[in-house]
Amino acid sequence: MYPWKSVLLFDPLINRPKYLQITDNVIKEVTAGRLQPNQKIPGSRKMADLLNLNRKTIILAYDELVAQGWLEVKSSSGTYISEQLPLTRYSKIEYSDGQQPLADIDFPDHYSFIPQFESIPSSAIIIDGGSPDSRLAPMDWLYKECRSLVKSRIGQRLLSYNDVHGDPVLRTTLAQYLSETRGMNTSADNILITRGSQMGIFLAANGLIRPDDNVVVGSTSYDAADWTLQYCGGHLQRITVDEEGINTDELALLCKKMTVKVVYITPHHHFPTTVTLSNKRRIHLLQLSIRYNFTILEDDYDFDFHYKSNSILPLASLNSGGRVVYIGSFSKVFAPNLRIGYLVASKKIIADLCKLRRIIDRQGDHVMQRVLAEAIQSGELSRHLKKSLNTYRQRRDNLALLLTNHLSDYVDFNLPEGGMAIWAKFKSVSLVALKPVINKMGLYMDIDRDLAKNLNSLRMGFASLNEKEQEKAIEILVKAIK
Ligand SMILES: Cc1ncc(COP(=O)(O)O)c(C=O)c1O
């Protein structure tokens, strides 16, 4: 006898009529292959008795299932699971974890270099790779503005399908803002609003790289950019990174040997080592891009955070040869979850990349984009930046002090001039061996990345943890190491 009572169990706490809950459960059983086509089911009276429900409820459920084609009534013999359903008669669907059917997805090889990502318990202390502290961000202000905007006529329009380039008001405001803060000479037509820098990297890489193109990156570089560039078929050619950033003399030699299509770079604070590309090399790089006709993909992910002096102007501000595609983001300014970034390039490149964006993501969040424009215009953004810059400077110094005082035998580092992380080289202790020990003690760090595994080094973010939290994290680390 089919276990109707347990299978068709309805949940009194769900705000959905009982007859529809029964309908849902029958459909689930049929699609899972546990109820088979042409299988007889109990009549409404019997089913009502079995489930201890009113017969009217069962009749309503059966009528609904008949109307949807899941059941059929054969006059004189009873009610059956429909014979017409396109289900393999005796197919058995396997389940993993009791939930997900196992689908056989034939992923191409080029996914193999992208790692699996672990989930981190919500109670853990995380020394991240350099994220902002969203507790400092004016999130109340942003969401309050969003709420009042959607109540207005303009907001209603923004909630609909809109321009794939992004909100025109944000693009115009941003063009002005980039000119004032970064010396970049652009207009709204040169800007595509993305969902964070990562989408910018993806779009630019897809647009610029064809299979087997040579793409130059640093000997250490941002791994998620590496994955994207390789995914697009790029052959990564690595050049040394030292205290002045990527070695442009090595790049010049490489350009003599092979055609270079793209150079991906994080010149403001090199990822992961945090060094700033020297002026001499900036100029050399731009000259090489003109001479050898390659595109510079400038990922300026943390422009706003430089503690020694004012932020250094991006390569894009010296872009006389038009070879720089510039990528920026609000992820580090407010919170990574905002997912709003931008790509700045020639009108032609923007127009082409918009076509690509159209097929992977119809558009971004136009409401939040308009509110960001307001944050820039009203000065809310610069007030927040000023405040967080001071806080992050103190947190950088605090983490540096903790490392010096408690872990100098185990960690080497240079104080970064900007960004949100210290590049820490571990010695006489293996990060890979340390990982399970600290995880057990509730501390998580970016150890799964190849950078950490291969170089026994990692970025220790200082911005997202306050002084107390940093002390707690280092206390755990010290205990685990010693
Ligand atoms: C160098 C670099 N580029 C890009 C990104 C991606 O940033 P977003 O959140 O804007 O996609 C990150 C994130 O940490 C990063 O470190």
The ligand as an ORCA input file, in Angstrom:
! r2SCAN-3c Opt
* xyz 0 1
  C      41.774     42.522     -7.607
  C      40.293     42.352     -7.552
  N      39.583     42.575     -8.660
  C      38.248     42.407     -8.671
  C      37.571     41.995     -7.562
  C      36.088     41.769     -7.640
  O      35.401     42.797     -7.067
  P      33.852     43.024     -7.251
  O      33.218     42.685     -5.944
  O      33.703     44.458     -7.584
  O      33.378     42.139     -8.348
  C      38.255     41.762     -6.379
  C      37.557     41.313     -5.178
  O      38.093     41.108     -4.130
  C      39.670     41.952     -6.372
  O      40.375     41.729     -5.265
*
